Structures are given as structure tokens and as C-alpha cells.
Amino acid sequence: MSEIFDRFEALADQSKNKVGVGVGERSVDLLRGIERARCYAHIVLVGAEEIEGWDLIIANEPEKKLVELLMNGTVDALVRGTVSARKALQVLKERAGLRRIRRAALLSTAQGNEFFLTPVGIDEGNSISEQVYLVTKTAELLDSLGITPKVGVLSGGRAEDKGRARAVDRTLKRAEQLTRRLSAAALDTTNYGILIEDAVLSSNVLVAPDGISGNLIFRTLTLLGGGKGHGAPLLGIPYTFVDTSRSGSAFGDAIIVASALSHLRHTYC
């Protein structure tokens, strides 16, 4: 049930790449996480304060420094850590010439079922074409790990709920269209409607109806439901950047994912 993260861990153990980690608010969770990941990567911290015993670069604007280190090749990958998501991602967009940020979050339930969830940003996945792109790139990532993608599409209700509310009908229609397009692209895709509890049992890519509901699923699972977030890689860019939630505690896992993905970068960009 932990097949995906196990693959990342094995790759990180082989590669031990250099990973930059942002330190805004220093937290016990962050320090525990980076300590745990020390044997999987050469970790370079970037923050405004000295942290004894660590390779650290002092920077008044750590978000800018992190992106600079990534783009000039000083580090192989980045983990956002506890610096501002808005600032770090905006700097990356400007420096790398990106129009938008796209992510897929690797999650696991309290029972150990693992899957990528997308979209997870509140401004992501606002069209069927965007969702097709997100799923396709996530599927490529899984393929690069030697794992066959199985996609579960979610909506706001069951098929028999059609006609109860316009908002629900819109999500049902989009889920049907998305399922057809992904199936036509030779991806093993099932429309689960609102039954996320069934989808997690047999899918390793879950597609939320939109970024807002995806973000709510992420936060409910990891902050209330006993699940875990292992990091959210950015998709479709020529750099390895793994986003993290400052509310979470899986910073070590995100470093492991980043170290592994920097080794596989060419296969999923």
C-alpha cells in the first residue's frame, strides 16, 4: 500500500542529491523532518537565522534565494519548507517564465492508501483541459517510477443526483467529459462521482472537481483525518520543486521526494 513513497525512498537513497529547504518559521516539525531525511539528500537550508549543525545560507529574502540556488544549479531540487508559498511560487514563475503553477500532492490515508491528488491549489484546474494536463503529467511521473497510473475522477454527487442542483449537475457533466478524454488518452480511468472512499481503494491519481475542493480534501485528510501529505511536486517545469504545507509535518518526506525526482526530472517535464 506504500508502493509510491517506497519507490521515491529507494531512488533518493541511490541519488542523495542536493536539496535546498526554505526556513521561514523555525518549527520542531521542520527540524525533525530534515534530520530524518539527512541520509537521503545533501540538505542546504535557506533562512534568515543561523541553525547550528546545518549547512545554511543566510538570506533576508529566503524565497528569492531558494529560486536563485535552483536556477543556477547550486542545488538539484527545492522543498518550500516554511517560507511563504505565495512569495516562493511567484518568484519561481517570474524567474522561470511560467504562466501558471501546477501541482499534484502525494497523500496517504490513515489506513496507508497512497495516491496523488490534483488539483490542490485553489486557483488550479479550472478547466477540463487543465485537468487533463494535470492528470497526464502526474501519470507520466508515476510511469517514471514504474507504477501504472489508475485515475479516479470525482464530482459533487452520484449519477442519480443529476437534476438536484445546478452546481452538482455541472460537476457531474465535467466528470463525465473528463473521464471520456482521459480514457481516450489510454489512461485507466474510472468516474467515482462523490464516492472518494471507493476511489482511494483502487486509484493512485484522484482528480478533485476543482482546486478549492482539492485543497479542502488535502487539508481534511492531513489535518483532521489522520492522513499524511508527502509533498506536492510542481508539474511540467524543467526544475524540481516540491511544495509543502506549513501546517503539515512531513518535511522529511518532501525532501526524499525532491531528491528522487531530481534524478527523474527529465522523464516528467
JODA-V96258 format. One record per pair of residues at least 12 apart in sequence whose C-alpha atoms are under 6 Angstrom apart, sorted by sequence separation. I is the first residue (numbers start at 1). GAP is how many residues later the second one is. D is the distance in whole Angstrom. If there is no record, write none. Layout:
I|GAP|D  I|GAP|D
This chain:
44|12|6  47|12|6  48|12|5  104|12|6  105|12|5  156|12|5  231|12|6  104|13|5  231|13|5  104|14|5  47|15|5  156|15|6  46|16|6  155|16|5  242|16|6  155|17|6  155|20|6  230|20|6  240|22|6  18|23|6  20|23|6  23|23|6  230|23|5  231|23|5  16|24|5  17|24|5  18|24|5  19|24|5  20|24|5  21|24|5  22|24|5  23|24|5  230|24|5  16|25|4  17|25|6  18|25|6  20|25|6  63|25|5  13|27|5  12|28|5  238|31|6  237|32|5  236|33|4  158|35|5  157|36|5  158|36|6  152|37|6  157|37|5  150|38|5  151|38|5  152|38|5  153|38|5  154|38|6  155|38|5  156|38|5  152|39|6  153|39|6  154|39|5  155|39|5  154|40|6  152|47|6  152|51|5  151|52|5  150|53|5  153|53|6  154|53|6  150|54|5  151|54|5  152|54|5  153|54|5  154|54|5  155|54|5  151|55|6  154|55|6  19|56|6  18|57|5  19|57|6  21|57|6  25|57|6  18|58|5  19|58|5  20|58|5  21|58|5  22|58|5  24|58|5  19|59|5  21|59|6  22|59|5  23|59|5  24|59|4  21|60|6  22|60|6  23|60|6  22|61|5  125|85|6  125|86|6  124|87|5  116|88|6  117|88|6  123|88|6  115|89|4  116|89|5  117|89|5  118|89|5  122|89|4  115|90|5  121|90|5  122|90|4  120|91|5  119|92|5  120|94|5  119|95|6  120|95|5  1|111|6  1|112|6  110|116|5  110|117|5  109|118|4  108|119|6  108|120|5  107|121|6  107|122|5  107|123|6  106|124|5  106|125|6  105|126|6  106|126|6  105|127|4  141|127|5  104|128|5  140|128|6  103|129|6  103|130|6  103|131|5  102|132|6  103|132|6  102|133|6  79|162|6  77|163|5  78|163|5  79|163|5  80|163|5  81|163|6  77|164|6  79|164|6  80|164|6  82|164|5  77|181|6  77|185|6  37|215|5  36|216|6  33|218|5  34|218|5  33|219|4  29|220|5  30|221|6  17|242|5  12|244|6  12|247|5  12|248|4  8|249|6  11|249|5  8|252|5
